[in-house]
Amino acid sequence: MKKQVVAILIVSLVLFSVNAFANKTSVTIEGPDSAAKGSEITIKINVRHDGNNFFHYTNQVYVKANGKEIARWDFSATNRPENDVFTKEVKLTITEPTEIVAEGVCNIHGSEGPAVLKIRVE
């Protein structure tokens, strides 16, 4: 009985520690804080997820401007991202103050949360 209890405790600790250190997909956004009305800007989405492999990988990255999806990349076990750290670019014409939201999602652990960039119109 003691061995079973110890085994259950060990398994529980391993499962909780794996989840605590889970590798979630994270993103950052590079772009201007302001832009002239009508100008085209380039936004860089930097994505990080260590250890992309057949079972564990970033399965999607999306970008929204003022709540509307403007770019999306979907991945799969056989079509994984090119590296653990990669960058995607999006061009956008700014006509009003714009909030850019980007997020990447790991197929197992999820996301570290969205990144946000606010662009003023000058």
C-alpha positions in Angstrom: 0.0 0.0 0.0 2.8 2.4 0.9 4.5 1.8 -2.5 1.3 2.6 -4.3 0.9 5.9 -2.4 4.5 6.8 -3.1 4.1 5.9 -6.8 0.9 8.0 -7.1 2.7 11.0 -5.4 5.6 10.7 -7.8 3.4 10.5 -10.8 1.4 13.5 -9.6 4.5 15.6 -9.0 5.8 14.8 -12.5 2.5 15.7 -14.2 2.2 18.9 -12.3 5.8 20.0 -12.9 5.5 19.2 -16.6 2.4 21.4 -16.8 4.1 24.2 -14.7 7.0 24.3 -17.1 4.9 23.7 -20.3 6.3 25.2 -23.4 3.6 27.6 -24.7 3.8 29.5 -27.9 4.7 33.2 -27.4 4.6 36.1 -29.8 5.9 39.7 -29.9 5.0 42.4 -32.4 7.4 44.9 -34.0 5.8 47.9 -35.7 5.5 51.7 -35.4 3.8 53.5 -32.6 2.4 56.0 -35.1 1.8 56.3 -38.8 0.6 58.9 -41.3 -3.0 58.3 -42.4 -3.1 56.3 -45.6 0.5 55.0 -45.2 1.4 51.3 -45.6 3.3 49.8 -42.7 5.0 46.5 -42.1 4.4 44.6 -38.9 6.7 41.8 -37.8 5.3 39.0 -35.7 8.1 37.1 -33.9 7.1 33.7 -32.7 8.8 31.4 -30.2 8.1 27.8 -29.3 11.0 25.5 -28.3 11.1 22.0 -29.6 8.7 21.9 -32.6 8.4 18.3 -33.5 5.9 15.8 -35.0 3.9 15.6 -31.7 4.4 19.1 -30.2 4.4 22.3 -32.3 2.9 25.7 -32.9 -0.3 24.9 -34.7 -1.5 28.4 -35.5 -0.5 32.1 -35.5 -3.0 34.9 -36.2 -3.0 38.7 -36.5 -6.0 41.0 -36.0 -6.3 44.7 -36.7 -9.1 46.3 -34.7 -10.7 42.9 -34.1 -10.6 41.8 -37.8 -8.3 38.9 -38.7 -5.8 40.1 -41.3 -3.3 37.2 -41.4 -3.2 33.6 -40.2 -0.8 30.7 -40.5 -1.9 27.2 -39.8 0.6 24.4 -39.1 0.3 20.6 -38.6 2.5 17.7 -37.6 3.7 17.4 -41.2 3.7 21.1 -42.0 5.5 22.6 -38.9 7.0 26.1 -38.6 10.5 26.4 -40.1 12.2 26.9 -36.8 11.6 27.2 -33.0 11.9 31.0 -33.5 10.5 32.5 -36.7 9.1 35.8 -38.0 6.2 36.5 -40.2 5.5 39.9 -41.8 2.1 41.6 -42.5 1.6 44.8 -44.5 -1.3 47.0 -43.5 -2.6 50.4 -44.7 -3.3 52.6 -41.7 -6.5 54.8 -42.0 -7.4 55.1 -38.3 -6.0 54.4 -34.9 -5.3 50.7 -35.0 -4.8 48.0 -32.4 -2.9 45.0 -33.6 -3.3 41.7 -31.7 -1.2 38.6 -32.5 -1.2 35.2 -30.8 0.4 31.9 -31.4 -0.9 28.6 -30.0 0.9 25.3 -29.2 -1.1 22.2 -30.1 -0.6 20.8 -26.6 0.1 23.7 -24.1 -1.7 26.6 -25.7 -0.5 30.2 -25.7 1.3 32.6 -23.4 -1.3 35.1 -24.4 -1.8 37.7 -27.1 0.7 40.5 -27.9 -0.8 44.0 -28.5 0.5 47.0 -30.5 -1.4 50.3 -30.6 -0.7 52.5 -33.6 -1.7 56.2 -33.5 -2.6 58.1 -36.7 -0.7 61.4 -37.3 
